[in-house]
Each structure stands twice: as C-alpha cells, then as structure tokens.
C-alpha cells in the first residue's frame, strides 16, 4: 500500500483566499476534513464529502455560522484541487457555482 499522503491544492490564489477566509467555525470543520483527506484520501463519504457529477465532488463543512461547500476534483498523484468554495444558502448547489467549478476543472484538464 502506498503510504504517500494526499495533497490538497487550490485552483488559484483567489480560491485559496476565499476558502481560508470562511467563518471561523466553518473553517475549523473544513480544516479537520482536509486533515482526514491527507491521511486517507478524499472519498470520506457523508457527512464530510459527496460525489456530484461530471467528475466533481464536494467537501461539506458546517459551523455555527452556517454551511460551506468546497467543490473539488482529483488529479494524478493523489492531489485534490479545490476549484470553488462558497457559503451554502439553499439545499441544491446553485447552477452558477456548479458552472464555475466545471469551467475551472476543464481549464485544469486542458492545461
């Protein structure tokens, strides 16, 4: 078994800034999810992660300030790329947020 840990990166500095700028309790939950991912990979299952569609997945973080979603994809070499993070205000992921993540995933795949 490969003991190499998973690596989490961000699509851009802007995505990193937004993600790390989440409200304190939501960020604490997300960082604990990131710690689990580093150990065992992104397939944590609910309530921490879930598959979406088109090769996209989400990390699901909660805190007293609300709920966030970080949409990600995986690339070779055990790397998770956070494509888009937002505070969730409704049950379904808004189309505009899915479209941003899909576009960024395509940009990654096409270099």
Helices and strands as residue ranges (DSSP letters): E 7-10, H 13-20, H 24-40, E 49-51, E 57-63, E 66-75, E 79-88, H 95-109
